[in-house]
């Protein structure tokens, strides 16, 4: 029996605005000897991370962000493959940009979804805003409402980990780099490595005879704020259900990027509300 997943329910919310999100219990991963780690374009130098970061765990990829005054990140979940047992191609993409003002209790989410892999016949674009205890939702037709049901309110509070998953354990590989934030401040990052069994995969359901393997992955951590800066994971899936009732086989890729922290965002009531 297919279990309910966070992604499937949220997509139904986008399409019909009537469903909610549930907790996700990921399927077990097959054991592999090693994982091919993704390459980064950033120039790195060999260096150990600060004490206390010899091993990290981010079971939710956006863990610890709520301890910051504000932050902005993006995530993407994309699939490219076929409907299982056929040669019919199918694709799909879910992407979001999340703005959060933890001090002011405000949040803004721009969410886009498309493709038959996620059970969609048409593109979906929604904007969700939370200001304290007040919620606003702009549907795909650009009509703004003030939802009172818990299901629609959850869109403004969705988390990247509900789509991307996370990492149970990772260790530094000695590669270190420095980048600057939007204010020109230097941020130190370390590259971490992990094995397939440490991956909490993106949300999906494996049908009978289904299989999931890790193709590649990449994890960068900012020790100063105890948060993930960048994460990508690529999976090969067979006979998986991402949404709807059709099995798919192909490549599923998830990515997450923390864009900035400590910036004051003007999160306000959407136009037309």
Order of alpha helices (4+ residues) and beta strands (2+ residues): alpha-beta-beta-beta-beta-beta-beta-beta-beta-alpha-alpha-beta-beta-beta-beta-beta-beta
